């Protein structure tokens, strides 16, 4: 047999795609599978060229093949060369295709009956055979036409799922990664595709029509994203040809609104698998015609032909059940470049043969191996190595500085985090601190320390304190509980200070402040005329709802704030008060709650504290007078509907109490704080004639209805009640 015929045969077998060959040829056929080649990410067209060094036309075409590969590789062309053995060896060409195969013993040639060289074959990614045994000119002509027809989709969202826009972003990313279908990137492109749809089938899809894959997958398509309505909803991606309206393919995945990336990855992989069909098989050989019988006399005789025992059995290429496991679990599994499982453990049916599996997980080294899949069941169980190192971040003398890693909040200094190997950016990026940054490289298993200079931004503060006669008062200034200086002095303070407190022998002041970095803020304040953090409420009349009536009150004083956990703790230490409850939302015994109102105390505990402080519980009339002020306000702050003036469900997010005095906008005319919200407050008044219940006033953090935070609203509790939304403040007669 001539060398050219032998080499041509070699090339053609390479394209045995899904063709079943005799068992003696199985090894050679298994070395090349167009389905595997087409599965490579970014592959839109596959060219397979057969050559032999004894084939002069083959060698003359080498520069053309090289130029064609260079021209179209970036556009999705994958090039495979099959080399025939010459004198017992395969000779490499002077260029590098994507893959070279040596056809040992001419097995591919024999199975495909290739008649001559050169021969080349081209498949689209959908499996359609575009060139069957052609030359370089045939291949280039088909490539040019096919790239123009490659599908470009406009994406439509259906339904009102909140996570759909994010799912669309991940669908675009998966399409770009696979490189088979390109999502329209601009509004102009989308408009152009939709104009094709309007000009042909309109906006309605034809769900009854199914496109013939490989022939009707047009250049313009519509990709619709939706979520099915069922107990276990599916994320659905449906690809339709814009010009015909028929469905090309559908991909489905479990809908995970909290992880739309998983839903998108699985659905796109399912869509591509449904659109791509087994590659069409080339068949170059033609059966030779059977010659007619030679003329001559006909001899009549009996002829008996018995059927021989058949040894034929159907060949099979049945899929294998493969179980995938990883340590740790949750790894993403890919096969031949396409997503197979979003997370381990998982099971999939896999076609037999050599397969490239890849497992990847955040902060672990990606593992990739080529595995032979065969038998009925198989397990792929891999342990992934950690790809991290410990990084310690310190900010010098200033601790508690917020730190970000790669733009995400990571905690406060001193900080210890596990970071994946690679480049990272460590920053101080907070309004209260001067910016600082470190760009570092993390090596696997190598600990690293990063020192950033934590410097607080500063502001100026001058507190001018005076008494009722407008005479200056000297006192101590505290910001967020820390002494920063004295009144009437310009002080340098942290720019992010929030709570101002001034303590003088004539009285005190507490209020929220808003400072600006590198600017001086002046605050003029008057001390409360009542000592011990109390406000003086002028005499006047008050009308209580529920038929209680109108009563005139003499002047009295009331605590500016609700009694705090820290204040009540002093009474407990002195042996005059018993401990409150400490379960659930109770503030007692909870870190960081010292400046919150004490709650979970009963009426007798509240009365005991006020007595120990040489005060008393207010009557409900006194409490209402303090909340209404002389103007008869609906709310302590006035007539505006409640919003951000108090600690209640809309501002605390139903998470419990707030620090006392946190809402200066809700202060009364006399500067009394938290008369609405935070906690309901015990009063000394009986709710009924038997006095089996006591009146509560003011609403709490757990309320969200404006009705309950009015100055005139009243509620009740039994004296032994200890509730998470109930505290108190004290009063004193003047």
Secondary structure, DSSP 8 states (H G I E B T S, - for coil): --HHHHHHHHHHHTT-TT----GGGHHHHHT--HHHHHTSTT--EEEEEEE-TT-HHHHHTHHHHHHHHHHHGGGTEEEEEEEE-BTTB----SS--SEEEEEGGGHHHHHHT--SS-EEEEEETTS-EEEEEE-HHHHHHHHHHHHHHS-EEEEEE-S--TTHHHHHHHHHHHHHHH-SSEE--SHHHHHHHHHHHHHHTTT--EEEEE--TTTS--SEEEEEEEE--STT-EEEEEEEETTT-EEEEEEEEE--GGGHHHHHHHHHHHHHHHHS-------------------------------------------EEEEEEEESS--EEEETTEEEESSSSEEEEE-SEEEEEEEE-TTB--EEEEEEE-SSEEEEEEE--B-EEEEEEE-TT----EEEETTEEEEESSEEEEEESEEEEEEE--TTB--EEEEEEE-TT--EEEE----B-EEEEEEEEE-TTS-B---EEEETTEEEEETTSEEEEETT--EEEEEETTEEEEEE----TT-EEEEEEE--SBTTTEEEE--EEEEETTTTEEEEE--EEEESS--BHHHHHHHHHTTSS-----STT--TT-TT-TTBB--S--HHHHHHHHHHTT-EE--HHHHHHHHHTTTT-SBTTBSS--SSSS-SHHHHTTS---BTT--GGG--TT----SSSSSEEEEEEESSTT--SEEEES--TT---GGGGSTT-EEEE-TT---TTEE--EEEE-
